[in-house]
């Protein structure tokens, strides 16, 4: 009985965090932090009702097994959030699409955050040299063309984290929103906007890294 209760609880912990984050990344009216991840999914009965639709003759659903394994692997709320961010930031929103190998790469980037900001800043410098651009040019859209900063983000020449940090520093997204009517831009900037509240950034340290790389080159 205790074992079964444990399984239900760890499954539920993974389930409710997932649904709160899923709503945050897919629904413009839901804010994970404002509502503390809560919704009509934050009761065990809601989870059981959902799983029961796919369970017959004592056979458990694949999703129940997935969330149970996830809940046993990542036992704290923060660890679960970290895992889901590794998926959502790669635009993998559904458990059937999740790639657990992404977690190790994501964890490495988070643990070496400023190091990767530096590497990405160097990639921006290389772009500036190749196209004889200034740093300001990187954030400017020419007509209907994508701005360089978006091209660098979409090609993963710079990470979503670096793109987000640069917007924290220079607040360029509002200007580009006025210039671009483009589904690719809209999708990417929405992802960035949804992601930024989850990032814990030493903004002064990040600013110093970016300035050091740009001005030294």
Buried (B, 14 or more C-beta within 10 A) or exposed (E): EEEEEEBBEBBBBBBBBBBBBBBBBEEEEBBBEEEEBBBEBBEEEBBBEBBEEEEEEEEEBEBBEBBBBBBBBBEEEEBBBBBBBBBBBBEBBEBEEBEEEBBEEBBEBBEEBBEBBBBBBBBBBEBBEEEEBEBEBBBBBEEEEBBBBBBBBBEEBBBBBBBBBBBBBBEBBEBBEEBBEBEEBEEBBBBBBBBBEBBEBEEEEBBEBBEEBBEEE
